[in-house]
Amino acid sequence: MAITTTKSAFWKGLRDSVPFLLVSGPFGLLFGVLAAEAGLNVLEAWTFSMAVFAGSAQFTALQLLQENTPLLIVLVSALAVNLRVAMYSASLTPYLGDAPLWQRACAAYLTVDQSYALSIVKFEDEPQMTTPQRMAYFFGTNGVVAPGWMIATVTGALVGAQIPDSWGLDFVLPLAFLAMTGPMLRTPAHMVACFVAIATALPATLLPYNLGLIVAGVAGMMAGAQAELWFERASARRNASQETRQ
């Protein structure tokens, strides 16, 4: 059903995001547990989640800090993990760029994988949506996910090491990214970027301080951008050839 009002857009975004609680809940719980094991108290763990609000970057920074990694490497690695958010922002700008500055500032803070994945699909499927409706939908996608993440973090920090390893909460992160990435591989360029990053990441695990993640991410982005240019030129040549024959 097409969105017709700002209010309906918000509630639609909220309803669409509910299934992601099955991911963000255990994910936040796991972060709280690991934060407690690393020596952070409940307030520190909650503040960490509030300040950063980027699960994968939080896990990366926490792991490296536990390994006594130099602070510069911790910061670079966390930023590298979150480089995708810059691409998310660039992708959302044509749809949300006309919104007031304060709304765009809030949206920048709330731009995470779930909100982006839901929003970009909705905006592409319903181009008639107004900017206020798009912004309302975007905020709606965080209506339960963001509070759920914070509550789960605090709960995990309170429970600490009492959760048994047999629950396998550490497997939530790769499952979450696979679930979100798979449906978004829509073009050959996306596929090229994905497989180049995978092929690079495997041998790059030998690099110290998780630097392989940075190398793989850069390689994937470069390959995807180059592939997109190549496919566009090939398509233009085919179109020109068809026009010539006609």
N, C-alpha and C positions, 0 to 999 in steps of 0.2 A: 504494500500500500504506500502510495506516494506521500511524502511529508508536506503538510500544508501550513503549519504554524510553528513558531519558535518553540512553544511548549511541547508540542508533539515530537519535535526533533530531539529535544533533550531526553524525553522519556524513551524514544526509540533507541537512542544511543545507549541509555542505561540498560534497557532490556537486552540489546545486542551484546553488551559486555559481560553479562552475568556468567556465561559459561567460562570466561577467563578466570573466574574465582577458583576454579578447579586447578588452575596453574599457579596463579599469584599467591593463593593461600598457602599451599605447601612450600612454595618458593620463599615467601616471606618468613614462614616458620623455620625453614632451614637456615636462612640468614641469621635469624635471632639466635638459634641454637649455636651456630658456628661463632657468632659474635661473643656469646657468653663463654664458650670454650676458649676463645682468644683472650679473655680477660676483661671484656667490656661489660659494664653494668647495664641495667635495663634502660636507664636514661640515655646513656651513651649510644646504645644500639638504636634506640628510637630516634635520637638526634641524627645519627648517621643516615638512617633511611629518609628522614624528613629533608635533610640538607642535600643529599645526592639524588634520591628517588630514581635510581637506575640500577636495577638488580644485578645485572651482569658486571657492571663497573664496580659495584659494592663488593661482590664476591672476589673479583680480581684484586682489588686493593687490599681486602682483608687477608687473602691468601699470601700475597707478596709481603705484607707487613709481618705476618707470622714467620716468614722465612728470612726476616731481617734484610730484605732487599733495600738497596739505596732508595731514598725518598724520591729522587728524580725519576728513577725507573718506575716506581709505583704510580706517580702522577702521569707519566707518558703512557703507561700501559692502560690505566683507567680511561684516559682520554681517547686512546686508540680504540678501545672497546666501544666507546660511545660516539665514534666518528659517524656511525650510521645515522645517529640522530640529526646530524647536520644535513645529511641527504634527505631524511624525512622532512625536515623543516623546509628545504628547498622545494621538495615535491608538494608540500601543502601551501606554499606561498601563493600560487595562483588562485587558490580557493579561499584563503583566510587573510590575504594581504591587505584587504580593504577594511578590516576590523579595527576598532580603536586600539591605541597603543597598549593600554592596560590589559585588554583582552588577549592581545598577542603575547604580552609578557607572561600572563598566566598560562597560555597555551604552550609557550616554550618550556615552561617548567613541567607541564603535564604531558609532554610529548614522549611517549614510550611506545614499545613495540605494539601493544594491544590497541592503543588509541589510534596510532597511525594506520595499522592494518585495517581496522574497521572503518575509519574515516575516509581513507583514500578510495576504498571500494565503493562506499556510499556516494561520495562526491562524483565519482566517475559514472556511476549508474543513474544518478539523478542530477544532471547538470542544471536543471531549472531551480534548484535550491538557492535561496538568497544567502548572502554572507552571514546575517544574524542566525539563520537556520543552520547553516554549516557549523558556526561556532557553538551553537547550542548542542548540536549533535556531538561535536568533539568533546565538550565538557561532560556530556552525558556518558560518554564511553569511560570516563574516569569516576563516575558517580559512585560506583561500588568497588572498583578495582583499587583506587588509591586508598580509601579508608581500610579496605580489606588487607592491603599490603602492610599498612601501619599496625593494625591490630595483630596481624600474624607475626610481625617482627617482635612486638612486645611479648606476645604469648611464647614465642620461641625462646626469647631471652629469659623469661621467667622459668620455663620448663628446663632449659639448658640441656645437659647431657642425659636427661632421663629418657629421651626418645631412643628406642633401640635402633641399631644400624640396619636391622632386617627390614625396616620400613622403606629403605631405599630412596629417601628424599633427595639425595644428591643426584638422582637421575632425572629430576624434574626439569632442570635447566636445558639439557639437550633436547628433551621431548618438546618443551615449549617452543624452542627456536625451530625445530623441524615442523611443528604444526603450523607455525605462522609463515615460515619461509616457503614451504611447498606450494601452497596455492598462489603465491605471488610470482612464481617463475613462469611468466606468461609469454616471454619473447625469447628468441634464440640468444640475444645478448645477455639476458638474465641467466640463461643456462650456462653460457660460456663463463660468466663471472663466478657463478657458483662452483663449477667444476675446477676452474683454475685455482680458486681459493682453497678448495679441498685438496687438490693435488700438491699445492705448495705447503699447506698446513702440516701434512703428514711428515715430510722430512724436516720441516722447520721446528718440530717439537724438540729437536736436539739443541736448539739455541737456548741460551740461559735466560732467566728472568721472564719467561713467557714472551720473549721478543718474536717468536714464531707467529704469534697471533697478529702482530703489527705487519709483519712481512706478508703473511697470507692475505690479510685484508687489503693492503695496497696492491698486491698482485691481482687480486680478483677485481678490484675497481678499475685498474688500468686495462685489464683484458676485456671487461664488459664494455667500457667506453670505446675501446678500439673496435670491438666486434660490432657495436651499434653503428659506428661510422661506416664500417665495411658493408654491413647489410643495407644501410641507407643508400650508399653509392651503387651497390648491385641492383637495388630496386629501381633507382633512377635510370640506370643504364637499360634495364629491361623495358621500362616505360617508354624511354626514348626510342628504343628499337621497334617497339610495337607501333608507335606513332609514325615512324619512318615507313614501315611496311604498309600502313593504311594510306 
